[in-house]
């Protein structure tokens, strides 16, 4: 993930981060089904999306510590 993409994630609001989190989890579920059926060849894409999810969760916890908003994921 490029530095610009990290800065973009950091600048998003909590609602936007939660929406991205839900979307990424849905994509991973879809990709894992496609992988078991043999449709998907790039298995690293799932790993990359999991890393992005971890970053989003980190930014959410940082924002929670700052006291911006109470978050329950």
N, C-alpha and C positions, 0 to 999 in steps of 0.2 A: 504494500500500500504506500503510495506516494505521500510526501509531506503535505501536499495541497489537500489531498483527500482526508488526511487526519485533521487538518485545520477546519475543513468543512464539517466534519463530524462534531468537532468541539464547539462550533458556532451554532449548531442546531439546538432548537428548543427541546424540552423533555418530551413533548407530544410527538414531535417529528422523529426523535430517536426511538420512541416506543413503536411508532408506525414502521420504521425501518427494521426494527427488531422482529416484529411480527411477519413482515414481508420476507425477511431472510430465512426465518424458521420455516415458513411455508415453502420457499424455494428449495431448501435442503431436503424437506420431506419429499417433494416432487422429484428431486434429483436422485435421491436414494432409491425410490421406486424405479425410476428409469435405469439406474445402474444395475439393479438386480435383474431387470428384464433384458439387459444388454444393449440398450439404446444409447447410453452415454459412454463415451470413451475417456473423457477427461475427469478422472477421479480426484485430481488435485483441486478442482473447483469447489468441491464440498469442503475440503480442508481450508481453503481460502475464505469461504463464507463463514465458517466457524470462527476463524480469527477475527473477522469483522464483527461478528456477534460479541466476541469477548471484548473488543475495543468499545463497542457501544455500551455494554454492561459496565465497563470501567468508567466511562464518561458519565453514565447515569449515577453511579455510586459517588463519583466526585461531586456532581451537582447536588446530590442528596446531602453530602457532608458540608457543602457550602451553605446549605439551608435554603436552596432555591425553592424546592417543592418536595413534599414527601412522596416517595415513589415506591410502589409495590409491583414487582415484576412477576 
